[in-house]
Amino acid sequence: MAASAAGPGPAPTTPTRKARADAAALPTPTTRTVYRLLLMRGLTPAEASSLTAFMCGLPTNDLNWSLGQVNQLLFLRRMRQLGRFGDDDGRSKRPH
């Protein structure tokens, strides 16, 4: 009979490949709805679009997002997740 090596206290956790895939598959909120609700709550358009970007998992450090930019990036992210394009797409082909 083997004894468990885990002692008292929290066990270290590292995200597994499945956990990362599940997180990537989570639905993102509808950006237009979130943006409009934030505007109705009194945020400025710049604040609302930056907060919408943050809620969708986009970086917000020193960036001023527009809602159009958020939607474009989310579209491209989804296309990448579905395998519609990869790292080498768009690069010019080098002759052999």
N, C-alpha and C positions, 0 to 999 in steps of 0.2 A: 504494500500500500504506500503510495507516494504522498508525502506531506506537501501542503501548499507553501510556496515560498513567499507569498504575499504576507506582509506584516500589517500591523495596525496603521491606519491612516489612509489617505487617498492614494489610489494606484495611479501611476503616471499614464496619461492618455495621449496618444498621438493619433491624428486623423488617419483613417485607413483610406485606401483607394475608393472603396465603396462609399464611405462617408463623404468624401469629396465629390464623388459622382452624384450622390443624392443631393448634396447642397447645390451643385450646379443645376440639377434638374428642378429645384424648387421654383415655383412660378414667381415671377417678379410682379409687383403691383402694377396696375394699369396707370401709366405715368400721367396721362391727361387728367384722370380722376383725382389722383393724389395732388397734382399741381393745383388744380382748381380748388380743392378743399383747403389747401394751405393758403391760397390767395384769399379765400373767404374768411380765414382765421386771422387775417391781417398781415401776413408776410408780404414782403416785396417780391416782385417777379424773380429777381436774382436769388433771393433767399429761398423761395419756393422751389426753383429749379435745382439749386445746389442740394437742398434737403431731399428732393426727389431722387437725385443722382445717388446720394448717400444711402437712401432706403433701397435702392436697386443694386447696391454693392459696388458702386463705382468710386474711384478715389476722389476725394474732395479737397485735398491739401492745396491751398493757393490756386484753386481752379474756379473759374466762374462758368458754370454750365448753362447752356440754354436748353429748353425742353427739346428742341429739335436735335441737338447734339446728343442728349441722353438717349433719345429714341434711336438715332442712327447707331450709336455704340451698342445698345442692347440688341438691335437687329443683327449687327455683325457678330456679336458674341453668340447669339443663337445659331446663326449660320455655321459658325465654327464648331459649336457643340454637335450639330447635325452632320458634320463632315462635308459640308458644301464647299469649303475651301481650306487650304492648309498653309503651312509655313512658306512654301515655295511659290504659291500662286501669285501672279502679278510680276514676278521677277522676269527679266528678259532672259531668253535662252542663249546660252553661250555656244558658239560654234565649236565643234569637236576638233 
